[in-house]
Amino acid sequence: MFHNDGFRALDRQECLRLLAKVPVGRIVYTRQALPAVLPVNFSLDTDSAVLLRSTASSDLVRATDGSVVAFEADDFDAVRCSGWSVVVTGRATVVTDPAEHERLSRHGPSSWVVAEDGVFVRIEPELVTGREIIGTRN
Amino acid sequence: MFHNDGFRALDRQECLRLLAKVPVGRIVYTRQALPAVLPVNFSLDTDSAVLLRSTASSDLVRATDGSVVAFEADDFDAVRCSGWSVVVTGRATVVTDPAEHERLSRHGPSSWVVAEDGVFVRIEPELVTGREIIGTRN
């Protein structure tokens, strides 16, 4: 899939519209010099930054705070061999401003598991790319 | 999700069994010093290596051949806040042996789009890790 003759590039607005439709994406980063990837539930902030919640002491937060990461979400129909994927690339930062933390506690992504020391991570939408694939079985 | 108190680690056999159940995963690599991720359909070889198909001239092949990559697959139920993810980390290599290419042409993953110069990429299952999450809404 995703050969040059099998996909259509999506513009930024299409990408953001699709991102808003799915609850889970994957944060891609480097951990101990190796590529790492972790699924997370997320939401989009009003400025289209990707928001996720983790624990302050997590490997994820330690490895990504201040680094450029990729964030990917997708949705595929294996029967039709079709679907889309979107990748947001940008700097990840832990939200440290108390007012921002308070705002996101009300309007940001909820955690799928209870986290007493939960923090919010923002991924700036510096580069937003996406592809739609329309397979040969449509 | 995936806080210390919300997930269960999966052993290698559980990971491979789950991987075999889904058609699409995501290859994670480095492109021009930035984290990159691309969804691909895949299958498992008899030795549990991850197999995928791409074009010889693709960015994916150029960026990953000979490099250590991560390969991730998952399945989540957003209503129940539960699911699993598996990550295979290992060296990616393009299959150049004609007999191997021929074998994979019959038994390897098919392409979702037509590719005249298709090649197979193997990802060695050097490290196989996985997590199951059981959310708070079960």
Interface residues (C-beta under 8 A of the other chain):
Chain A: M1 F2 H3 N4 D5 G6 F7 P23 V24 R26 V28 Y29 T30 L34 P35 A36 V37 L38 P39 V40 N41 S54 T55 S58 L60 V68 V69 A70 E72 D74 F76 A78 C81 S82 G83 S85 V87 T89 S111 W112 V113 V114 A115 I133 G135 T136
Chain B: M1 F2 H3 N4 D5 G6 F7 P23 V24 R26 V28 Y29 T30 L34 P35 A36 V37 L38 P39 V40 N41 S54 T55 S58 L60 V68 V69 A70 E72 D74 F76 A78 C81 G83 S85 V87 T89 S111 W112 V113 V114 A115 I133 G135 T136
